[in-house]
Amino acid sequence: MKLTSILAALTAFAILTGCEAPSPVLLSLEPVATARETAIDAALLGTWEEQGDKDLVALIRQGDHGGYQIAVLGGSVNSSVTSFQAQFFRVGEAEFLDLAPADDNDFRIPGHAVVRLWIDGSALRWAFLDSDWLKQQTTALATHDGDGKMQLFSPSATVRAFIAANGANDKAYGKIAVWQKLP
C-alpha cells in the first residue's frame, strides 16, 4: 500500500471521529449492507459541519449506483478531501452506514467500517461500531487481530447477522460525534 493512501485513510478516519481515534478498529473485509436492503434517507443528504470545528465539513450526496458518496474536507489552510462510499441500512429501529474508502487502489484491500447513525432534523450523531465490548462478542466470527485492528473474515451474511444481534446495543460503539447540517 502506498504511504499516501495510508495517510489519506488515517486522516479521513481521524476527521470522521473528531480526532479521538485515528481509525475504526473493527473492519469487515466484505460489505455488510446488501444491495436489496440498502436504502436512501434523504435527511442524510447535504452538507454537514462538525460541532465545535468549523474546519471539518462532510458533503453527502446520493451515489450514482445507489448508496452515498461522501467527501470529507478538513483543515482551513491545507485542505484535504477524502472520499468514501456508504450504504445505508436499518436493523429494527437502528440506522447504520457501511462505510468504505472510495479510492481504487490495487494494493489495498478495502475495509468496511460500520457506523451507527442518529439523524434528528439538522443534527447528525454517529459512532463507529468498534468498542471493546463488541470485539468480545465476535467469537462466532472468523477474525484476525493485528496492528490494533480486528478484521472480520466471515461472509457478509454472517457479519450482517452479527450486526443485527449486537449493533443496536449501547455498548457496541465508541465516542459519538455530533455534526450540524448547513443550510
C-alpha positions in Angstrom: 0.0 0.0 0.0 1.3 3.5 -0.8 2.2 5.7 2.1 0.0 8.4 0.7 -3.0 6.0 0.6 -2.4 5.0 4.2 -2.0 8.7 5.3 -5.2 9.7 3.4 -7.2 6.9 5.1 -5.9 7.7 8.5 -6.6 11.4 8.0 -10.1 10.7 6.9 -10.9 8.5 9.9 -9.3 11.0 12.2 -11.6 13.7 10.7 -14.7 11.5 11.0 -14.0 10.5 14.6 -13.3 14.0 15.8 -9.6 13.1 16.2 -10.2 10.9 19.2 -9.1 7.8 17.3 -7.2 7.5 14.1 -9.5 4.9 12.6 -12.1 2.3 13.4 -10.7 -0.8 15.0 -13.3 -3.3 13.7 -13.3 -3.8 9.9 -15.2 -6.3 7.7 -13.4 -7.4 4.6 -16.8 -7.9 2.9 -19.7 -5.4 2.6 -22.2 -5.5 5.5 -25.1 -4.0 3.7 -26.7 -5.8 0.7 -28.0 -4.1 -2.4 -31.6 -5.3 -1.7 -31.7 -3.8 1.8 -29.8 -0.6 1.1 -32.0 2.5 1.3 -31.6 6.2 0.9 -32.5 8.5 3.8 -32.9 12.0 2.3 -32.3 13.5 5.7 -28.7 12.4 5.4 -28.1 14.3 2.1 -26.4 17.7 2.3 -23.5 19.5 3.9 -22.6 18.8 7.5 -20.2 20.6 9.8 -18.6 19.0 12.9 -19.9 20.6 16.1 -17.1 22.6 17.6 -14.8 22.5 14.5 -16.0 24.6 11.5 -12.9 23.4 9.5 -14.4 19.9 9.2 -17.1 19.6 6.6 -18.8 16.5 5.1 -20.6 16.6 1.8 -23.1 13.7 1.4 -24.8 13.0 -1.8 -26.6 10.1 -3.4 -24.3 7.8 -5.3 -24.6 7.1 -9.0 -25.4 3.4 -8.3 -27.3 3.7 -5.0 -25.9 4.5 -1.6 -24.0 7.6 -0.9 -20.8 9.4 -1.9 -19.2 11.2 1.0 -16.4 13.8 0.7 -14.8 15.0 3.9 -13.0 18.3 3.7 -10.6 19.2 6.5 -8.3 22.0 7.5 -8.6 25.6 6.5 -5.0 26.2 5.3 -4.1 22.8 3.8 -7.5 21.5 3.0 -7.7 17.8 2.2 -10.5 15.9 0.6 -11.1 12.2 1.4 -13.9 10.3 -0.3 -16.0 7.4 0.9 -18.8 5.2 -0.4 -21.5 4.3 2.0 -24.6 2.1 2.1 -27.4 2.9 4.5 -29.3 0.1 6.2 -31.6 -0.4 9.1 -31.7 -3.2 11.8 -35.0 -2.7 13.5 -35.1 0.9 14.5 -31.3 1.4 14.5 -29.7 3.0 11.4 -26.3 2.3 10.1 -23.8 3.0 7.3 -21.5 0.5 5.7 -18.6 2.9 5.1 -15.6 2.1 2.8 -12.9 4.2 1.1 -13.9 5.4 -2.4 -10.5 5.3 -4.0 -9.5 2.3 -6.2 -6.1 1.0 -5.2 -5.0 -2.5 -6.3 -2.5 -2.7 -3.4 -5.2 -2.0 -0.7 -7.9 -4.3 0.5 -10.8 -2.0 1.4 -12.3 -2.5 4.8 -15.9 -1.8 5.6 -16.5 0.1 8.9 -20.0 0.0 10.4 -21.2 3.4 11.6 -24.3 3.8 13.9 -26.4 6.9 13.0 -28.9 9.0 14.7 -30.4 11.7 12.4 -32.6 14.3 14.1 -33.5 17.2 11.8 -30.4 19.3 11.4 -28.3 17.2 13.9 -26.4 14.1 12.9 -24.8 11.9 15.6 -22.7 9.0 14.7 -20.2 6.5 16.0 -18.1 3.6 14.7 -19.1 0.2 15.9 -15.8 -0.8 17.4 -16.0 -1.0 21.2 -14.0 -3.5 23.3 -17.4 -5.0 24.3 -18.3 -5.5 20.6 -15.0 -7.2 19.8 -15.6 -9.6 22.7 -18.9 -10.7 21.0 -17.1 -11.8 17.8 -16.4 -15.4 19.0 -18.7 -16.8 16.3 -16.9 -14.9 13.5 -13.7 -15.6 11.6 -11.4 -12.8 12.8 -7.8 -11.7 12.7 -6.4 -9.2 15.2 -3.3 -7.4 14.2 -1.8 -3.9 14.3 -4.5 -2.8 16.7 -7.3 -3.7 14.3 -9.7 -6.6 14.2 -10.6 -7.8 10.7 -13.7 -9.8 10.2 -13.2 -12.5 7.5 -16.7 -14.0 7.8 -19.1 -13.8 4.8 -21.4 -10.7 4.5 -24.5 -12.6 5.7 -22.7 -13.7 8.9 -21.3 -10.3 9.7 -24.8 -8.8 8.9 -26.4 -11.2 11.4 -23.7 -10.3 14.0 -24.6 -6.5 13.5 -28.3 -7.3 13.7 -27.7 -9.1 17.1 -25.2 -6.6 18.6 -25.1 -3.3 16.7 -28.0 -1.5 18.4 -26.6 -2.2 21.8 -25.3 1.0 23.5 -22.1 -0.9 24.4 -21.3 -1.6 20.7 -20.0 1.8 19.8 -17.4 4.3 21.0 -17.5 8.1 21.2 -20.4 9.8 19.5 -19.6 12.6 17.1 -22.1 15.4 16.5 -22.4 17.3 13.2 -24.8 20.1 12.2 -26.5 20.4 8.8 -25.6 23.6 7.0 -28.4 25.5 5.2 
